[in-house]
Amino acid sequence: MRIIAINTLPWGSTGHITMKILETANVQLKAKTLATFGMWKGYTKDYINSDNSKCEGFGFIYENLLSALFSKITGFHNVGSIIGTLVLIRKIKAFDPDIIHLHNLHLWVINLPIIFSFLKKRNIPVVWTLHDCWAFTGQCPHFTMINCDKWKTGCHHCPQYREYPGSYVDRTETMYNLKKRWFNGIHNLTIVTPSQWLASHVKESYLKDYPVKVIHNGIDLSIFKPTKSEFRKNYNIENKFIVLGVAFDWGKRKGRDVFIDLAKKLDDRYKIVLVGTDDKVDRQLPGNIISIHRTNNQHELVKIYSAADVFVNPTLEDNFPTTNIESIACGTPVITFNTGGSPEILDDTCGSVVQCNVNEALIKEIIRTCTNKPYSQEACLTRARQYDVYENFLEYIELYKTLMEENNETIFEKNDFKE
């Protein structure tokens, strides 16, 4: 079986997920796999992963930059990068895949009308993993914070058109109708979402006629596990309750302002630690918060998770945050707001869910969790076993097999009818 995966960036959470799925396919199916990534931010080199799966770049950085500028000025997104998209199609044809697996198609590196016109003409099963809501809105990947449901019938007069991916003109009504036309009409497309929450939204959108399957994201449980560390000693907080937050974009959406409020209201028995910050975020934080800048060292992150008394995820809009899973895998319970797919990760043995933006309820639950210890380490670990990345991504393998069998049967029936 030959599988090609397409994602706009080779790094970050979606790039990592893309490669983990292909790695699983290589091991389980002895498949030949190819990952293709756009050349945004100057990504130009092809490389071979440790499992011999090949990753190729496509497109041209200056064309991408022109496409980005055009999108910013006009509000028309993903209609540039024509040459780069034709290069991508040439790579797809040369690889001759049995399955095409789409991931994030944001940014400006792929021309959507060209690539989806190609997909509609080819008799190749397509899997599309949605990592947010962008595929069925006029522009935005998230809309929970502004409590918007225009995406159900047609985007217009967008209150956040200047936000990511951002433009100077509100073109969301036109883009909504264009995306609806581009994305519909693929004969054999299956949508995958990491959460039931996102799946339910897809079923209310213009993508509702496609089959939708939920496959949870997972983590490597051989890395994320309870680990001894000197973290408390190093920061001289051995007698404090550690309230941990981890994110890699500490804006309002991820709950930065909530932690600032918590720092004012929790007494000195508690110490807030935020991981994934930078100099800009530091300037906004009060002095009694320990700020640890972003690191790619997972083993150091595991030690921090393991040292904490509670992990707090006050995200205001999210799909299926793996930080929740990482925390319980290290034996640390989680408290999260009732937003998006975040609550789905927990049950009543490993954490709790509080009403979004009700900080007093959050503080009360933090105090209860730290002082009463209602969630055991073993219960957290038991729950985390449901999110073993290798076990979860086997579901993609089964999906590939099913789609291949159905496609072969369809081809056989068509040929038989012709005879």
N, C-alpha and C positions, 0 to 999 in steps of 0.2 A: 504494500500500500504506500502511496506517495501522498504526503500531506504538505501543503504550503500554508504558512501562517503570515498574516499581514498586520503590522502594528506601526503606528506613526513614529514611535520612539523606541530605541533599544534599551533604555534605562527606565528607572522608576518602577512602580508596582505593576503596571500593565506589561511592560517589557519583561519583567521577571516572570510573571504568570505565563506569558506567551512561551517563554523558553522552557519552563517547567512542564508545560503540557506536551511540548514536542519531545522533551527528554523522556517522559513517560511513554509516549508513542514509540520512540526508538527502542526502548527496552522491551515493551510488551508485544509490539507488533513486528519488531525488526524492520520498522518502516524507514523509508527514505524521506527525510523532512528538510524543509527549507524555510527559514524565517526571513522575511524581508522587512526592512525598516526604512522610513523616510529619512532624508538627509537634513532635516531641520537642525539648526545649531551646529552645522558643519560635520555631521556624522558621515564619514566617507569611506571607512575601511570595512572590508568584509573580514569575517573571522570564523574560526571553527571552535565550537564548544567542546567541552571535555567528553561529551557523549557522541562526538563526531557529527552533530547536526550543524549545518552550515547557516550562517547569517549573512545576508547580503544587504547592502544599502542600495537605494534607487533614487533617482532624481538629481537635481542640480541646485546647489545652495542658493545661487543668485536668482534662479527662477522661483524658488520657494520664498525668498525675501520679497520679490516683486508681487507674488501672490498674496503674501501677508499684508503688504502695503495696500494692495488693491482691496482686500477684504476690509481693512481698517477704514479706508476712505468711503467705500461704497456700501458696506454691509452685506455684500454678496460673498459668501464663504464657500471655499472648496470648489471654485470654478476656474482656478488658475492651475499652475503646475502641469500643463498639458504634456510637455515633452517627458517630464519625469514619470507621469502616469503611463504614457505609452511604453516607456522603458520597463516599468513594472509589468505591464501586460505581456511584453516580449519575454520577460523572465518567467512568467506564469506558463506561457505556451511552451517555452523550452523545457521547463520542468515537467510539464504534462501531469498535473496532480490528479489524484482520485478524489481528494477533499480539499476545499479551500476554506480556511478558518480565519475569519475577520475578527479583529479586536478593535481598539480605539482608532477611529478615522478622523479625529479632531485635527486641529491645526490646518496647515495650508499645503501639505505636501502631496495630497492626493486629489485629483479631479474627480469628484463624485459622479457627475453624469457619465463620464467616460468609463470609469471602472464598473459602475452598475449596469450600464448598457452591455458591456462585455459579459458580465455574469449572467445576464438574462439570455444571452445568445448561446452560452455554453451549457452543455448537459453535464454539469459538475455539481454534486451536492455542496452546499455552502452552510457553514456554521458561523453564526455571528454572536460572539460573547459581548454583551453590553456591560460596561463597567460603571455607567451612570445613565442619565436620562437624555443625553444629547441627541440620540438617534430619532426621538419622536417629539422634539421641540423645534421651534424656529431658530433657536441659537443656543440657549443655556443648557449646561449639563445638570444643573440643580435648580429647584424652584421652591423647596420647602420653606426656606426662611422668609420668602415674600408671600407665602401662602397663595400661590398662583395655580389655577387649573385651566388656563386658556388652552394649554396643549391638548386638552381633550377634544376640542372642537376647531381650534384655529388660533395660532398666536397672532397678536397685534398689540400695538401700544405697549411694548415691553418695558417694564420699570427697571430692568437691569441690562439693557442692550449694550451699555458701555462696559459691562463686566465680561470676563472671559467667555468666548474668545474675543469679544470686544470690537466695537466699531463706532464711528462717529454718527452713523445714521441708523435709525430703527428700520431695518429691513426684515423684521421677523415674520411679518405676514406673508411676504413673498417667499422667503426661505422655507417657511413651514410647508407651503404648497409645493415648492420644488422638491423638497426632501420626501414628501409624501409620494410624489410621482416617481422619483428616482428609486426609492427603497422598496416600493411595492411592485409585484409582478414577477418575482423570481420564483420559478416553479418549485425548486427543491431547497428552500432555505429554512433552517431551524435556528431559532433564537435561544441563547442560553443566558441566564442571569444568575449571579451569585446569591441572590436573596429572593425570598417569597415576596417581599415588599416591592422590589423592582419588577418581578414577574407580573404582579397584579396591576402595576401601572402600564406595562406593555399591553396587557389585555384590555385596557381602556383607551389605548392610543390607536393611531392609524396603522399600526403594525399588528393589530389584534387577530388578523386572519392567519398569521404564521403560527406553527406549533412552538410552544415555549417550554423549555426544560430548565429546572433549577439545579445547578451544580455549585456547591459551596466552594469558595476559595479555601485553601488550607495553608498550613505552615509545616516546616521541617521539625518534627518532634525530637529528632536526634540533636538538634541545636537548642530549641526552646524547651528547657526543662529546669527544674529547681537546681540552682547552682550557688555554692558558697562564694561569698565575696567580702571584700574589705570596704565596700561602698560606705556603709554607715560610719565606720571608723575614719575613713579618709575625709569625710565631710563633717566630722565631729557631731553627728546626730544619732548617736547610739541609743539615747533615751527618748527619742522622738517617734511619733507616728508619722510614717512617710506616706504622703498622698502624691501619687505619681500621675503625670500626664505625658503622653508621647504622641507627637505628630510631626509632620515634615512640611507643614505650611501653617504656621501658627497665626492665622488670621481669625477674624470674628467667627467664621463658619466652624472652625475647629474648637472653639470655646476659650480662646485667649482671654476675653473679657470676663468670662465666668471665673477663671482661675484668679484673675486680679481681684475680683470681689471676694472669693474665698480667702485669699491672703489677708484681707482686711477683717474678716469675721471669725476665722478659726483662731483659737487661742494658741499660746506658745507651746502647747504639747504637740502641735502638729507642724510638720515641715513639708511644704509643697516643693516638688522637684519636677521641672519641665525639661523634657528631652526633645531635641530637634529644633532648637531655637537658633538665632543668629544675632548679630550685633544690632540689627534694626529692632528685633523683638525685645532684646535686652533693655533698650531705651524706654520701652513701654511698661516694663515689669517693675513692681515694687522690690525693694532691697531684700525682703524676707523670703523671696522665692529663689531657690537654687536653679540656675539656668545652665543646661548642658547643651552645647552646640551639636548640630547634626553630625552623626558619625555613621560610617558604613560598617563598623565593627559590631557584628551581631552578638559576639560573645560578651562584649562589654555591656551591651543592651540587656542581655539575659541576666547579667549580674545585678543590674539596676532593678529589673522586674522582680527578681527573686528577693531583693532586700526590702521592697515596698510592703506596706501593710494593706494598701488598697490602690487599685488603678481606677482613676476617674476619667471617663470619656464623655465630656459635655458637648459632643458634636451637635450642631444645630441642623445639619443635613448630611446624610451619608448613605452609602449603599450597603456595604458589608465590611466594616473596618477590621482588618486582620490584627490590629493592635489589641483588640479585646481577646482574640484567640491567643496571641503571644503571651498575654498576662496570665490567663488561667493555665496555660501550659507550663508556666513557671511557678504555679501554685498560688498565685495572687488573685483574690476576688476582684470583680469589676462592678462599678456603678456607672450607668450610662443614662442619658436622656432617652425618652421614648420617641426617637426619630429614626426614619428610614429603616434599614435592615439591622441596625446596631443591636436592638433588643433580641433579635432572633438567635444570636450567638449564645445567649445565656439561658439557664434555667434557674429555679429557685435554690439550687444547691451550690451555685458558684458566684452569685452576684444578684444585683437588683436593678430595677428600672424605675426612674422617677420622671415626673412630668417635665416636659421641656421648659427650660428657662425659669423654673421655680427653684431658685438658689437656696431658699430656706429648707425646702424638702431635701435638697442635695446635701446640705450641711448636716442635717439630722441623720441622714443615712450614712454619711461618712463617719460620724461619731459612733453610731451603732455598730458599724462594721469593724471599726478599729478597737472599740472597747469590749464588745460582747463576743467578738470572733465567731459569728454564726456560720461561716463558710470554711470548711476544712481544706487543707492542701490536697488531700486525697480526692475530695469531691471535685475540686477544680481540675485536677489531672484527669479524672474520669471523663468529665465533660469535654476536655480538650482532645481526647482520643478520637472524637467524632470528626475532627478537622485535620487529620493526618493528610498532608498534601499529596502523598503518593497514593493513598487509598481513594481520596476524593477525585483525583484526576484520572483514575481508572474509569470513572463514569464517562469521561470524554472518549476513551478508547471504545467502550461499548456503544456509544453514540456513533462514532465513526463506522464501526462494523455494521450497525443497523442501517445507516444511510447508504453504505456501499451495497449491501444486500438488496435494499429496496430499489436503488438505482439500477442495478444489474437486472432485477426482475422486470422493471419498467422497460428497459432497452430490449430485453428478450421478447416481451409481449408486443412491443411495437414492430419488431422484426418479424415475429410470427404472424402478426396481422397482415403485414405487407405481402408475405408469401401466400 
